[in-house]
Amino acid sequence: MSKQKLPSQTLLAGFEAAARHGNFSRAADELHLSQSAISHQVQQLEEQLKQPLFRRVGRGVELNVAGEVLLKSVQRAMTVLKAGLGQIATYLDPGLVVVTCPAHIAHGWLQPRLASLQEQLPDLCLMLSTDMTARFVDEVDVDISISDRPLLQEGLTELPWLQDSWVVLANKSLADHINALPASEHHLHTGLLCLEQSLSNEKTAPLFLQELVHFRKLALFDDARLLLDALQRGRGIACLSSLLANEALQDGRLCMLDGYPQTAGQTWYLSAMVTAPRADIVKQVFDWLQAEAKK
């Protein structure tokens, strides 16, 4: 069975305008064509589909059942096409810089600083992706990568960027209450919110077997951002990445608990082709990220 040939975009555009206006003349005005051109386009489309799409009503036209079905499909397709063209336009923006970054760093450390970056670089269009499978810096898909290890890719400048740590936190109200008590009584006044993966992480597991062993586990999360939200709501204490909690620590919503160790976490690396960047704005963002990390 042979495949049906798709009508041209021109025919479908003429049909869609005529259907929307219910009038060939108004459709022609919108598309800057003559009324006879629109009429001819509709006739061609009907001949190609081998069925009528309109019926005459006074001085205008209205869709029949086949026309209504086709209109819905055409409008959906045009919406998708316009969205795709808009996305392409974004990729052609000379101010576009694509940065891949782990979600917890993007959420807790980078997002609070982006307003300052935008003020410094008003032409910047930052595309921030947390898809860490797309770490290959190729000057087309990714300009700058923030990763847990050097990419070891030829032509890149790569450097240690931020040092994470695991800290024991509570919201300000609960922290003030807990810090006023002897450490031996902390577990009697609150419970523990846990990131599931931290229970088996070689760097954080000892903390749960020692300093936090007496706390009752109130909840387990597989998304650190959900844990951060619960922590800020005062549901308990938690061991959390200092980079994820950075903004909340800076503005006082969260506080570190006295007497609990800070455990060294992941070293994060910054990578980009800064020796020959796709555009100067890429190097400006790279330099800004370095400067912010040193503050």
Secondary structure, DSSP 8 states (H G I E B T S, - for coil): --------HHHHHHHHHHHHHT-HHHHHHHHT--HHHHHHHHHHHHHHHTS--EEEETTEEEE-HHHHHHHHHHHHHHHHHHHHHHHHHHHT-TTEEEEE--HHHIIIIIGGGHHHHHHH-TT-EEEEE--TT-----SSS-SEEEESS----TT-EEEEEEEEEEEEEEEHHHHHHHHTS-GGGGGGT--EEEEGGGGT-TTTHHHHHTTTTTS-EEEEESSHHHHHHHHHTTS-EEEEETTTTHHHHHTTSEEE-TT---EEEEEEEEEE-TTS-SSHHHHHHHHHHHHHHH-
